[in-house]
């Protein structure tokens, strides 16, 4: 369990002067009600981080198990770049042809 110290100070959130509890993580002082809410918020943020990590890990594992999907994605990106370059070259040639004609 976390070590809590109780002080008489101003709550970081509601600004009440009352008995406060110090958060060791952020070093702010909270009244009991706001301290509880602060802990719940931190717990939710932590859960979000864990969920994002789990999704990242699953995605990485899926890439290992089905590399053809990953490589297909890379191929699509390369096709896009190549197509754009061909269009740029064609546009340059058309401009040059146009300028010569005038």
Residue pairs with C-beta under 8 A, 6 or more apart in sequence:
2 24
3 24
4 21
4 22
5 21
5 22
6 19
6 20
6 21
7 19
7 20
7 21
7 22
7 29
8 17
8 18
8 19
8 20
9 17
9 20
9 29
10 16
10 17
10 20
10 29
11 17
11 18
11 20
11 29
11 30
11 31
11 34
12 28
12 29
12 30
12 34
13 30
13 31
13 34
13 37
13 38
14 31
14 33
14 34
16 31
18 31
19 31
19 32
20 29
20 30
20 31
20 35
21 29
21 30
21 31
21 32
21 35
22 28
22 29
23 29
23 30
23 35
23 38
25 42
28 38
30 38
62 69
63 69
63 70
